């Protein structure tokens, strides 16, 4: 089978383009104030660290923090982390990590949902950051099934969803137990060597994983320049127009092997 042609071969490297699917678009512009939509004028703290260029954002209650840690030896590499502590500066209750190569728009959408959960918890008798996670797991993967992703279940307590092109996957550990603390693992790029990965630990609010997968399969194209698009997967991208993308047919969600949980109306 002949390889697909490079859709950008006749473009200038600096040419702005709009591309899909999102998971192959590359990280794009990485700007802290774009990825972190926190109200820093309302008590949120932004702390640059003298240790290897790290930057922290911390909630007013000091129970929630995020961090960007660049790899100074590998430009463009590094890690984004979201973590929460039940008491200020206490032990970490749960955490989420993203490779720095994760598309910036996906990072923004997760952090925007994080801020929503934080604000809702402040004005509610429930704490959606700790223990009051009432969103059902199927809300994480229903958007994937609606876009035609495949689904498989293993006897080790995991189920996996794969994109039609085989270049993105979402693995869900639906059973409790084992040494792997990662409940949701999302990858973009060739399975043998993913371009980026995201990992959601046990205890992380399901709503954050749902926000990430919804952004992952959104048909809203991402703005990039040709030179910013990863070269090794660009033949699997297409240049999108500004017209609305046709919505594919939807499918009924695959039942979660674990018992269903009532969803939270947002």
Order of alpha helices (4+ residues) and beta strands (2+ residues): beta-alpha-beta-beta-beta-beta-beta-alpha-alpha-beta-beta-beta-beta-beta-alpha-beta-beta
